[in-house]
Amino acid sequence: MLGLVLSAVAIVVVTSVFSWVLNRLIARRVASGKADSDVLDRLGQCRAPAITVVVLIMTRAYEAVLESVLHLGQWVGMALNVALMLALGWLVVRVAAVLMAIVAARVGKRVSADPQRLQRIHTQLSVFETAAAVIIWLATLIFIMLTFPATRPIATSLFASASLLSLVIGIAAQGTLGSFFAGLQIAFGDIVRIGDTVVVDGQQGVVEEIALTYVVVKRPDYRRLVVPVTFFTTKSFENWTRRHLGVLAETFVNVDLTTPVPEVREKVREILDASTLWDRTEWSVSVAEPQPNTQLLRLKISAAVTDAADAGALCAEVRGALQEHLAREIPSALPATRETSVPNPALGPKIPAESSIES
């Protein structure tokens, strides 16, 4: 019994010391401010699997004491081995995520002036992280199979022969890994990136996440549209920001026939210069098709799209500011209805009636 108590105390002490050291290291990095916030978040996620690994290693070291005192049998060792391999796989997945975050932070500093390239790199690293997690868990499963005599020949054949490749090809033919290859095609083919504004089946949104089997599109009303990743490789869709981080928006303003269009152009340019949503590349003001009593001005503006609603917000901003300016400075430019009376010759001239005053 004394051995059991000492082993439990040793496990608790070692785990506590390791947890304290790990927390101090993370806290020091946070205080220094040298590490990226995403890297620190990923590093913090490594705390739980690391502590679990230490606990299992210490428990595995005192396996003989547990078996002799508790009389649990040899199955305790096998269970600890399986749990330790699962914890190691969990830890390696988290470490891989930290490495991806470090690469993303370093590359992001170098290409911060090129948003499109930065989005492409983030998309590729996201797919790499998911693919690495799949490979790590697959390797963990194979190592677990090696610990059991019944499944050891299967795991050995997967390592030693080409059956693993045949298995992968067979599953891919059935479509299970088809999405995996489609995700890699998206990452390397630069079809769609995280942060792109897309229109999928008539629904507009911003790509928020790209996984191996699905893509999450954030709608303007904060709903999420989950689309199979194969959709982007087999069907057509609109990508507003693939080559240019903007979209040419169009809006209309109805004004009076006497409105000075050159003055309106100057005011529109002044409004755009003061707006943060305009990308400073293209704009125009032209007269659209004629109307019965008014003229319709067509405004084309290139909006710097970082969200699906930015183009509409820019059009509303320009339209509202222009109408306010016309109402304040040029009231005659507001649409007016004109009526013209035409005399009827058949009725003859209208003679005013004589009036008499009786005395």
RONU-70386 format. One record per residue (C-alpha): residue number from 1; x, y, z; residue in one letter. Coordinates in nm, 2 decimals. Layout:
BEGIN
r k: NUM	px: X	py: Y	pz: Z	r: a;
...
//
This chain:
BEGIN
r k: 1	px: 0.00	py: 0.00	pz: 0.00	r: m;
r k: 2	px: 0.29	py: 0.23	pz: 0.08	r: l;
r k: 3	px: 0.42	py: 0.19	pz: -0.28	r: g;
r k: 4	px: 0.08	py: 0.28	pz: -0.42	r: l;
r k: 5	px: 0.07	py: 0.60	pz: -0.21	r: v;
r k: 6	px: 0.43	py: 0.69	pz: -0.31	r: l;
r k: 7	px: 0.36	py: 0.63	pz: -0.68	r: s;
r k: 8	px: 0.05	py: 0.85	pz: -0.66	r: a;
r k: 9	px: 0.23	py: 1.13	pz: -0.48	r: v;
r k: 10	px: 0.51	py: 1.11	pz: -0.74	r: a;
r k: 11	px: 0.27	py: 1.14	pz: -1.03	r: i;
r k: 12	px: 0.09	py: 1.44	pz: -0.87	r: v;
r k: 13	px: 0.42	py: 1.61	pz: -0.79	r: v;
r k: 14	px: 0.58	py: 1.56	pz: -1.13	r: v;
r k: 15	px: 0.26	py: 1.66	pz: -1.31	r: t;
r k: 16	px: 0.22	py: 1.98	pz: -1.10	r: s;
r k: 17	px: 0.58	py: 2.08	pz: -1.15	r: v;
r k: 18	px: 0.55	py: 2.02	pz: -1.53	r: f;
r k: 19	px: 0.23	py: 2.22	pz: -1.54	r: s;
r k: 20	px: 0.38	py: 2.51	pz: -1.34	r: w;
r k: 21	px: 0.68	py: 2.52	pz: -1.57	r: v;
r k: 22	px: 0.46	py: 2.51	pz: -1.88	r: l;
r k: 23	px: 0.24	py: 2.79	pz: -1.75	r: n;
r k: 24	px: 0.54	py: 3.00	pz: -1.67	r: r;
r k: 25	px: 0.68	py: 2.97	pz: -2.01	r: l;
r k: 26	px: 0.35	py: 3.06	pz: -2.18	r: i;
r k: 27	px: 0.30	py: 3.35	pz: -1.94	r: a;
r k: 28	px: 0.65	py: 3.48	pz: -2.01	r: r;
r k: 29	px: 0.59	py: 3.47	pz: -2.39	r: r;
r k: 30	px: 0.26	py: 3.66	pz: -2.34	r: v;
r k: 31	px: 0.43	py: 3.92	pz: -2.12	r: a;
r k: 32	px: 0.71	py: 3.98	pz: -2.37	r: s;
r k: 33	px: 0.46	py: 4.03	pz: -2.65	r: g;
r k: 34	px: 0.71	py: 3.89	pz: -2.91	r: k;
r k: 35	px: 0.49	py: 3.60	pz: -3.01	r: a;
r k: 36	px: 0.18	py: 3.64	pz: -3.23	r: d;
r k: 37	px: -0.15	py: 3.61	pz: -3.05	r: s;
r k: 38	px: -0.26	py: 3.31	pz: -3.27	r: d;
r k: 39	px: 0.07	py: 3.13	pz: -3.19	r: v;
r k: 40	px: 0.01	py: 3.19	pz: -2.82	r: l;
r k: 41	px: -0.34	py: 3.06	pz: -2.85	r: d;
r k: 42	px: -0.22	py: 2.74	pz: -3.02	r: r;
r k: 43	px: 0.06	py: 2.71	pz: -2.77	r: l;
r k: 44	px: -0.20	py: 2.73	pz: -2.49	r: g;
r k: 45	px: -0.39	py: 2.44	pz: -2.65	r: q;
r k: 46	px: -0.09	py: 2.22	pz: -2.61	r: c;
r k: 47	px: -0.11	py: 2.24	pz: -2.23	r: r;
r k: 48	px: -0.38	py: 1.98	pz: -2.18	r: a;
r k: 49	px: -0.23	py: 1.70	pz: -2.41	r: p;
r k: 50	px: 0.12	py: 1.77	pz: -2.27	r: a;
r k: 51	px: 0.00	py: 1.72	pz: -1.91	r: i;
r k: 52	px: -0.19	py: 1.41	pz: -2.01	r: t;
r k: 53	px: 0.12	py: 1.26	pz: -2.17	r: v;
r k: 54	px: 0.32	py: 1.33	pz: -1.85	r: v;
r k: 55	px: 0.05	py: 1.17	pz: -1.63	r: v;
r k: 56	px: 0.04	py: 0.86	pz: -1.85	r: l;
r k: 57	px: 0.42	py: 0.83	pz: -1.86	r: i;
r k: 58	px: 0.44	py: 0.85	pz: -1.48	r: m;
r k: 59	px: 0.16	py: 0.60	pz: -1.45	r: t;
r k: 60	px: 0.33	py: 0.37	pz: -1.69	r: r;
r k: 61	px: 0.65	py: 0.39	pz: -1.48	r: a;
r k: 62	px: 0.46	py: 0.27	pz: -1.18	r: y;
r k: 63	px: 0.27	py: 0.00	pz: -1.37	r: e;
r k: 64	px: 0.43	py: -0.28	pz: -1.17	r: a;
r k: 65	px: 0.33	py: -0.12	pz: -0.84	r: v;
r k: 66	px: -0.03	py: -0.09	pz: -0.96	r: l;
r k: 67	px: -0.05	py: -0.44	pz: -1.08	r: e;
r k: 68	px: 0.10	py: -0.59	pz: -0.76	r: s;
r k: 69	px: -0.11	py: -0.38	pz: -0.52	r: v;
r k: 70	px: -0.45	py: -0.36	pz: -0.70	r: l;
r k: 71	px: -0.42	py: -0.70	pz: -0.88	r: h;
r k: 72	px: -0.56	py: -0.56	pz: -1.20	r: l;
r k: 73	px: -0.38	py: -0.79	pz: -1.44	r: g;
r k: 74	px: -0.18	py: -0.73	pz: -1.75	r: q;
r k: 75	px: -0.46	py: -0.55	pz: -1.93	r: w;
r k: 76	px: -0.37	py: -0.23	pz: -1.74	r: v;
r k: 77	px: -0.04	py: -0.21	pz: -1.93	r: g;
r k: 78	px: -0.21	py: -0.25	pz: -2.27	r: m;
r k: 79	px: -0.47	py: 0.01	pz: -2.17	r: a;
r k: 80	px: -0.20	py: 0.26	pz: -2.06	r: l;
r k: 81	px: -0.01	py: 0.20	pz: -2.39	r: n;
r k: 82	px: -0.32	py: 0.27	pz: -2.60	r: v;
r k: 83	px: -0.40	py: 0.58	pz: -2.39	r: a;
r k: 84	px: -0.04	py: 0.71	pz: -2.41	r: l;
r k: 85	px: -0.04	py: 0.67	pz: -2.79	r: m;
r k: 86	px: -0.37	py: 0.86	pz: -2.82	r: l;
r k: 87	px: -0.23	py: 1.13	pz: -2.60	r: a;
r k: 88	px: 0.09	py: 1.15	pz: -2.80	r: l;
r k: 89	px: -0.12	py: 1.18	pz: -3.12	r: g;
r k: 90	px: -0.32	py: 1.45	pz: -2.96	r: w;
r k: 91	px: 0.00	py: 1.64	pz: -2.86	r: l;
r k: 92	px: 0.16	py: 1.60	pz: -3.20	r: v;
r k: 93	px: -0.15	py: 1.74	pz: -3.37	r: v;
r k: 94	px: -0.14	py: 2.04	pz: -3.14	r: r;
r k: 95	px: 0.23	py: 2.09	pz: -3.20	r: v;
r k: 96	px: 0.17	py: 2.08	pz: -3.57	r: a;
r k: 97	px: -0.09	py: 2.35	pz: -3.53	r: a;
r k: 98	px: 0.16	py: 2.56	pz: -3.34	r: v;
r k: 99	px: 0.42	py: 2.52	pz: -3.62	r: l;
r k: 100	px: 0.16	py: 2.62	pz: -3.88	r: m;
r k: 101	px: 0.07	py: 2.93	pz: -3.68	r: a;
r k: 102	px: 0.44	py: 3.02	pz: -3.65	r: i;
r k: 103	px: 0.49	py: 2.98	pz: -4.03	r: v;
r k: 104	px: 0.17	py: 3.19	pz: -4.09	r: a;
r k: 105	px: 0.29	py: 3.46	pz: -3.86	r: a;
r k: 106	px: 0.64	py: 3.49	pz: -4.01	r: r;
r k: 107	px: 0.52	py: 3.47	pz: -4.37	r: v;
r k: 108	px: 0.24	py: 3.72	pz: -4.28	r: g;
r k: 109	px: 0.50	py: 3.98	pz: -4.18	r: k;
r k: 110	px: 0.68	py: 3.94	pz: -4.51	r: r;
r k: 111	px: 0.38	py: 3.96	pz: -4.74	r: v;
r k: 112	px: 0.16	py: 4.20	pz: -4.54	r: s;
r k: 113	px: 0.16	py: 4.44	pz: -4.83	r: a;
r k: 114	px: 0.00	py: 4.18	pz: -5.06	r: d;
r k: 115	px: -0.34	py: 4.08	pz: -4.91	r: p;
r k: 116	px: -0.42	py: 3.83	pz: -5.19	r: q;
r k: 117	px: -0.10	py: 3.64	pz: -5.14	r: r;
r k: 118	px: -0.15	py: 3.64	pz: -4.76	r: l;
r k: 119	px: -0.50	py: 3.49	pz: -4.81	r: q;
r k: 120	px: -0.36	py: 3.23	pz: -5.04	r: r;
r k: 121	px: -0.09	py: 3.13	pz: -4.79	r: i;
r k: 122	px: -0.34	py: 3.11	pz: -4.50	r: h;
r k: 123	px: -0.57	py: 2.89	pz: -4.71	r: t;
r k: 124	px: -0.28	py: 2.65	pz: -4.79	r: q;
r k: 125	px: -0.16	py: 2.64	pz: -4.43	r: l;
r k: 126	px: -0.52	py: 2.57	pz: -4.31	r: s;
r k: 127	px: -0.55	py: 2.27	pz: -4.55	r: v;
r k: 128	px: -0.20	py: 2.15	pz: -4.46	r: f;
r k: 129	px: -0.29	py: 2.16	pz: -4.09	r: e;
r k: 130	px: -0.60	py: 1.95	pz: -4.15	r: t;
r k: 131	px: -0.41	py: 1.71	pz: -4.37	r: a;
r k: 132	px: -0.14	py: 1.67	pz: -4.11	r: a;
r k: 133	px: -0.40	py: 1.60	pz: -3.84	r: a;
r k: 134	px: -0.55	py: 1.32	pz: -4.06	r: v;
r k: 135	px: -0.21	py: 1.16	pz: -4.13	r: i;
r k: 136	px: -0.11	py: 1.18	pz: -3.76	r: i;
r k: 137	px: -0.43	py: 1.02	pz: -3.64	r: w;
r k: 138	px: -0.40	py: 0.75	pz: -3.91	r: l;
r k: 139	px: -0.04	py: 0.67	pz: -3.80	r: a;
r k: 140	px: -0.16	py: 0.67	pz: -3.43	r: t;
r k: 141	px: -0.43	py: 0.41	pz: -3.53	r: l;
r k: 142	px: -0.17	py: 0.19	pz: -3.70	r: i;
r k: 143	px: 0.06	py: 0.20	pz: -3.40	r: f;
r k: 144	px: -0.23	py: 0.11	pz: -3.17	r: i;
r k: 145	px: -0.31	py: -0.18	pz: -3.40	r: m;
r k: 146	px: 0.05	py: -0.30	pz: -3.36	r: l;
r k: 147	px: 0.01	py: -0.34	pz: -2.99	r: t;
r k: 148	px: -0.26	py: -0.61	pz: -3.02	r: f;
r k: 149	px: -0.16	py: -0.95	pz: -3.15	r: p;
r k: 150	px: -0.49	py: -0.99	pz: -3.35	r: a;
r k: 151	px: -0.45	py: -0.67	pz: -3.55	r: t;
r k: 152	px: -0.06	py: -0.67	pz: -3.57	r: r;
r k: 153	px: -0.05	py: -0.86	pz: -3.91	r: p;
r k: 154	px: -0.29	py: -0.60	pz: -4.06	r: i;
r k: 155	px: -0.08	py: -0.31	pz: -3.94	r: a;
r k: 156	px: 0.24	py: -0.48	pz: -4.05	r: t;
r k: 157	px: 0.10	py: -0.53	pz: -4.40	r: s;
r k: 158	px: 0.00	py: -0.17	pz: -4.41	r: l;
r k: 159	px: 0.35	py: -0.06	pz: -4.34	r: f;
r k: 160	px: 0.54	py: -0.33	pz: -4.54	r: a;
r k: 161	px: 0.33	py: -0.37	pz: -4.86	r: s;
r k: 162	px: 0.15	py: -0.15	pz: -5.11	r: a;
r k: 163	px: -0.19	py: -0.24	pz: -4.95	r: s;
r k: 164	px: -0.20	py: 0.11	pz: -4.79	r: l;
r k: 165	px: -0.18	py: 0.27	pz: -5.13	r: l;
r k: 166	px: -0.44	py: 0.03	pz: -5.27	r: s;
r k: 167	px: -0.66	py: 0.12	pz: -4.97	r: l;
r k: 168	px: -0.63	py: 0.49	pz: -5.03	r: v;
r k: 169	px: -0.70	py: 0.46	pz: -5.40	r: i;
r k: 170	px: -1.00	py: 0.23	pz: -5.33	r: g;
r k: 171	px: -1.15	py: 0.47	pz: -5.08	r: i;
r k: 172	px: -1.08	py: 0.77	pz: -5.30	r: a;
r k: 173	px: -1.27	py: 0.59	pz: -5.59	r: a;
r k: 174	px: -1.57	py: 0.57	pz: -5.36	r: q;
r k: 175	px: -1.56	py: 0.94	pz: -5.29	r: g;
r k: 176	px: -1.44	py: 0.94	pz: -4.93	r: t;
r k: 177	px: -1.10	py: 1.09	pz: -5.01	r: l;
r k: 178	px: -1.24	py: 1.27	pz: -5.31	r: g;
r k: 179	px: -1.31	py: 1.57	pz: -5.09	r: s;
r k: 180	px: -0.96	py: 1.54	pz: -4.95	r: f;
r k: 181	px: -0.81	py: 1.57	pz: -5.30	r: f;
r k: 182	px: -1.06	py: 1.85	pz: -5.38	r: a;
r k: 183	px: -0.93	py: 2.04	pz: -5.07	r: g;
r k: 184	px: -0.58	py: 2.01	pz: -5.19	r: l;
r k: 185	px: -0.68	py: 2.12	pz: -5.53	r: q;
r k: 186	px: -0.84	py: 2.44	pz: -5.38	r: i;
r k: 187	px: -0.53	py: 2.51	pz: -5.18	r: a;
r k: 188	px: -0.28	py: 2.48	pz: -5.47	r: f;
r k: 189	px: -0.51	py: 2.58	pz: -5.75	r: g;
r k: 190	px: -0.59	py: 2.91	pz: -5.59	r: d;
r k: 191	px: -0.96	py: 2.87	pz: -5.68	r: i;
r k: 192	px: -1.09	py: 3.02	pz: -5.36	r: v;
r k: 193	px: -0.92	py: 3.16	pz: -5.05	r: r;
r k: 194	px: -1.02	py: 3.24	pz: -4.69	r: i;
r k: 195	px: -1.16	py: 3.59	pz: -4.70	r: g;
r k: 196	px: -1.28	py: 3.58	pz: -5.06	r: d;
r k: 197	px: -1.63	py: 3.72	pz: -5.13	r: t;
r k: 198	px: -1.82	py: 3.45	pz: -5.32	r: v;
r k: 199	px: -2.17	py: 3.39	pz: -5.45	r: v;
r k: 200	px: -2.28	py: 3.03	pz: -5.42	r: v;
r k: 201	px: -2.62	py: 2.93	pz: -5.56	r: d;
r k: 202	px: -2.73	py: 3.29	pz: -5.55	r: g;
r k: 203	px: -2.62	py: 3.34	pz: -5.19	r: q;
r k: 204	px: -2.34	py: 3.59	pz: -5.12	r: q;
r k: 205	px: -2.09	py: 3.57	pz: -4.84	r: g;
r k: 206	px: -1.73	py: 3.56	pz: -4.73	r: v;
r k: 207	px: -1.52	py: 3.24	pz: -4.71	r: v;
r k: 208	px: -1.46	py: 3.19	pz: -4.34	r: e;
r k: 209	px: -1.31	py: 2.84	pz: -4.32	r: e;
r k: 210	px: -1.18	py: 2.58	pz: -4.57	r: i;
r k: 211	px: -1.16	py: 2.22	pz: -4.44	r: a;
r k: 212	px: -1.09	py: 1.90	pz: -4.63	r: l;
r k: 213	px: -1.45	py: 1.81	pz: -4.69	r: t;
r k: 214	px: -1.64	py: 2.14	pz: -4.66	r: y;
r k: 215	px: -1.62	py: 2.52	pz: -4.69	r: v;
r k: 216	px: -1.79	py: 2.76	pz: -4.45	r: v;
r k: 217	px: -1.93	py: 3.08	pz: -4.61	r: v;
r k: 218	px: -2.03	py: 3.36	pz: -4.37	r: k;
r k: 219	px: -2.35	py: 3.54	pz: -4.49	r: r;
r k: 220	px: -2.41	py: 3.91	pz: -4.43	r: p;
r k: 221	px: -2.67	py: 3.82	pz: -4.16	r: d;
r k: 222	px: -2.41	py: 3.61	pz: -3.98	r: y;
r k: 223	px: -2.56	py: 3.28	pz: -4.08	r: r;
r k: 224	px: -2.31	py: 3.02	pz: -4.20	r: r;
r k: 225	px: -2.34	py: 2.84	pz: -4.53	r: l;
r k: 226	px: -2.17	py: 2.50	pz: -4.52	r: v;
r k: 227	px: -2.08	py: 2.39	pz: -4.88	r: v;
r k: 228	px: -1.91	py: 2.06	pz: -4.98	r: p;
r k: 229	px: -1.56	py: 2.13	pz: -5.09	r: v;
r k: 230	px: -1.63	py: 1.94	pz: -5.42	r: t;
r k: 231	px: -1.88	py: 2.21	pz: -5.51	r: f;
r k: 232	px: -1.60	py: 2.45	pz: -5.58	r: f;
r k: 233	px: -1.42	py: 2.20	pz: -5.81	r: t;
r k: 234	px: -1.73	py: 2.07	pz: -6.00	r: t;
r k: 235	px: -1.97	py: 2.36	pz: -6.03	r: k;
r k: 236	px: -1.94	py: 2.73	pz: -6.13	r: s;
r k: 237	px: -1.96	py: 3.01	pz: -5.87	r: f;
r k: 238	px: -1.88	py: 3.38	pz: -5.85	r: e;
r k: 239	px: -1.56	py: 3.49	pz: -5.68	r: n;
r k: 240	px: -1.55	py: 3.87	pz: -5.65	r: w;
r k: 241	px: -1.20	py: 3.90	pz: -5.50	r: t;
r k: 242	px: -0.99	py: 3.63	pz: -5.68	r: r;
r k: 243	px: -0.78	py: 3.88	pz: -5.87	r: r;
r k: 244	px: -0.90	py: 4.21	pz: -5.74	r: h;
r k: 245	px: -0.99	py: 4.29	pz: -5.38	r: l;
r k: 246	px: -1.30	py: 4.49	pz: -5.49	r: g;
r k: 247	px: -1.61	py: 4.49	pz: -5.69	r: v;
r k: 248	px: -1.76	py: 4.75	pz: -5.93	r: l;
r k: 249	px: -2.09	py: 4.85	pz: -5.77	r: a;
r k: 250	px: -2.37	py: 5.04	pz: -5.95	r: e;
r k: 251	px: -2.64	py: 5.27	pz: -5.81	r: t;
r k: 252	px: -2.88	py: 5.53	pz: -5.96	r: f;
r k: 253	px: -2.99	py: 5.88	pz: -5.86	r: v;
r k: 254	px: -3.31	py: 6.04	pz: -6.00	r: n;
r k: 255	px: -3.27	py: 6.42	pz: -6.06	r: v;
r k: 256	px: -3.44	py: 6.70	pz: -6.24	r: d;
r k: 257	px: -3.38	py: 6.76	pz: -6.61	r: l;
r k: 258	px: -3.20	py: 7.09	pz: -6.53	r: t;
r k: 259	px: -2.94	py: 6.94	pz: -6.29	r: t;
r k: 260	px: -2.58	py: 7.03	pz: -6.39	r: p;
r k: 261	px: -2.42	py: 6.69	pz: -6.43	r: v;
r k: 262	px: -2.05	py: 6.82	pz: -6.42	r: p;
r k: 263	px: -2.12	py: 6.97	pz: -6.08	r: e;
r k: 264	px: -2.27	py: 6.64	pz: -5.97	r: v;
r k: 265	px: -1.95	py: 6.46	pz: -6.09	r: r;
r k: 266	px: -1.73	py: 6.69	pz: -5.88	r: e;
r k: 267	px: -1.94	py: 6.63	pz: -5.57	r: k;
r k: 268	px: -1.94	py: 6.25	pz: -5.62	r: v;
r k: 269	px: -1.56	py: 6.26	pz: -5.65	r: r;
r k: 270	px: -1.54	py: 6.47	pz: -5.33	r: e;
r k: 271	px: -1.76	py: 6.21	pz: -5.15	r: i;
r k: 272	px: -1.55	py: 5.92	pz: -5.27	r: l;
r k: 273	px: -1.23	py: 6.08	pz: -5.16	r: d;
r k: 274	px: -1.36	py: 6.11	pz: -4.80	r: a;
r k: 275	px: -1.49	py: 5.75	pz: -4.80	r: s;
r k: 276	px: -1.29	py: 5.46	pz: -4.66	r: t;
r k: 277	px: -1.49	py: 5.20	pz: -4.86	r: l;
r k: 278	px: -1.37	py: 5.33	pz: -5.20	r: w;
r k: 279	px: -1.06	py: 5.16	pz: -5.33	r: d;
r k: 280	px: -0.94	py: 5.46	pz: -5.53	r: r;
r k: 281	px: -0.94	py: 5.29	pz: -5.87	r: t;
r k: 282	px: -1.26	py: 5.35	pz: -6.07	r: e;
r k: 283	px: -1.57	py: 5.56	pz: -6.07	r: w;
r k: 284	px: -1.80	py: 5.73	pz: -6.32	r: s;
r k: 285	px: -2.12	py: 5.93	pz: -6.34	r: v;
r k: 286	px: -2.33	py: 5.91	pz: -6.66	r: s;
r k: 287	px: -2.68	py: 5.98	pz: -6.77	r: v;
r k: 288	px: -2.89	py: 5.66	pz: -6.81	r: a;
r k: 289	px: -3.19	py: 5.61	pz: -7.04	r: e;
r k: 290	px: -3.42	py: 5.91	pz: -7.07	r: p;
r k: 291	px: -3.72	py: 5.94	pz: -6.83	r: q;
r k: 292	px: -4.05	py: 6.13	pz: -6.90	r: p;
r k: 293	px: -3.99	py: 6.43	pz: -6.66	r: n;
r k: 294	px: -3.65	py: 6.36	pz: -6.50	r: t;
r k: 295	px: -3.31	py: 6.22	pz: -6.58	r: q;
r k: 296	px: -3.15	py: 5.91	pz: -6.42	r: l;
r k: 297	px: -2.78	py: 5.93	pz: -6.32	r: l;
r k: 298	px: -2.59	py: 5.60	pz: -6.32	r: r;
r k: 299	px: -2.30	py: 5.59	pz: -6.06	r: l;
r k: 300	px: -2.04	py: 5.32	pz: -6.10	r: k;
r k: 301	px: -1.80	py: 5.28	pz: -5.81	r: i;
r k: 302	px: -1.53	py: 5.03	pz: -5.73	r: s;
r k: 303	px: -1.57	py: 4.92	pz: -5.37	r: a;
r k: 304	px: -1.29	py: 4.78	pz: -5.15	r: a;
r k: 305	px: -1.47	py: 4.46	pz: -5.05	r: v;
r k: 306	px: -1.37	py: 4.32	pz: -4.72	r: t;
r k: 307	px: -1.72	py: 4.21	pz: -4.64	r: d;
r k: 308	px: -2.02	py: 4.11	pz: -4.85	r: a;
r k: 309	px: -2.21	py: 4.43	pz: -4.75	r: a;
r k: 310	px: -1.93	py: 4.68	pz: -4.83	r: d;
r k: 311	px: -2.04	py: 4.74	pz: -5.19	r: a;
r k: 312	px: -2.39	py: 4.82	pz: -5.08	r: g;
r k: 313	px: -2.28	py: 5.03	pz: -4.80	r: a;
r k: 314	px: -2.06	py: 5.24	pz: -5.03	r: l;
r k: 315	px: -2.35	py: 5.29	pz: -5.27	r: c;
r k: 316	px: -2.58	py: 5.40	pz: -4.99	r: a;
r k: 317	px: -2.32	py: 5.64	pz: -4.85	r: e;
r k: 318	px: -2.26	py: 5.81	pz: -5.19	r: v;
r k: 319	px: -2.63	py: 5.82	pz: -5.28	r: r;
r k: 320	px: -2.73	py: 5.97	pz: -4.94	r: g;
r k: 321	px: -2.45	py: 6.23	pz: -4.94	r: a;
r k: 322	px: -2.53	py: 6.34	pz: -5.29	r: l;
r k: 323	px: -2.90	py: 6.37	pz: -5.23	r: q;
r k: 324	px: -2.83	py: 6.57	pz: -4.92	r: e;
r k: 325	px: -2.60	py: 6.80	pz: -5.11	r: h;
r k: 326	px: -2.85	py: 6.86	pz: -5.39	r: l;
r k: 327	px: -3.13	py: 6.94	pz: -5.14	r: a;
r k: 328	px: -2.91	py: 7.19	pz: -4.96	r: r;
r k: 329	px: -2.71	py: 7.35	pz: -5.25	r: e;
r k: 330	px: -2.92	py: 7.29	pz: -5.56	r: i;
r k: 331	px: -3.29	py: 7.25	pz: -5.47	r: p;
r k: 332	px: -3.39	py: 7.28	pz: -5.83	r: s;
r k: 333	px: -3.21	py: 6.95	pz: -5.89	r: a;
r k: 334	px: -3.47	py: 6.76	pz: -5.70	r: l;
r k: 335	px: -3.72	py: 6.58	pz: -5.93	r: p;
r k: 336	px: -4.01	py: 6.80	pz: -6.02	r: a;
r k: 337	px: -4.34	py: 6.73	pz: -6.20	r: t;
r k: 338	px: -4.42	py: 6.97	pz: -6.48	r: r;
r k: 339	px: -4.76	py: 7.05	pz: -6.62	r: e;
r k: 340	px: -4.82	py: 7.25	pz: -6.94	r: t;
r k: 341	px: -5.17	py: 7.38	pz: -7.03	r: s;
r k: 342	px: -5.24	py: 7.39	pz: -7.40	r: v;
r k: 343	px: -5.53	py: 7.61	pz: -7.51	r: p;
r k: 344	px: -5.81	py: 7.45	pz: -7.71	r: n;
r k: 345	px: -5.89	py: 7.65	pz: -8.03	r: p;
r k: 346	px: -6.24	py: 7.51	pz: -8.05	r: a;
r k: 347	px: -6.34	py: 7.67	pz: -7.72	r: l;
r k: 348	px: -6.22	py: 8.01	pz: -7.84	r: g;
r k: 349	px: -6.06	py: 8.28	pz: -7.62	r: p;
r k: 350	px: -6.17	py: 8.29	pz: -7.26	r: k;
r k: 351	px: -6.35	py: 8.62	pz: -7.20	r: i;
r k: 352	px: -6.37	py: 8.74	pz: -6.84	r: p;
r k: 353	px: -6.72	py: 8.80	pz: -6.72	r: a;
r k: 354	px: -6.83	py: 9.16	pz: -6.65	r: e;
r k: 355	px: -6.92	py: 9.26	pz: -6.31	r: s;
r k: 356	px: -7.16	py: 9.54	pz: -6.22	r: s;
r k: 357	px: -7.20	py: 9.73	pz: -5.89	r: i;
r k: 358	px: -7.55	py: 9.85	pz: -5.80	r: e;
r k: 359	px: -7.57	py: 10.18	pz: -5.63	r: s;
//
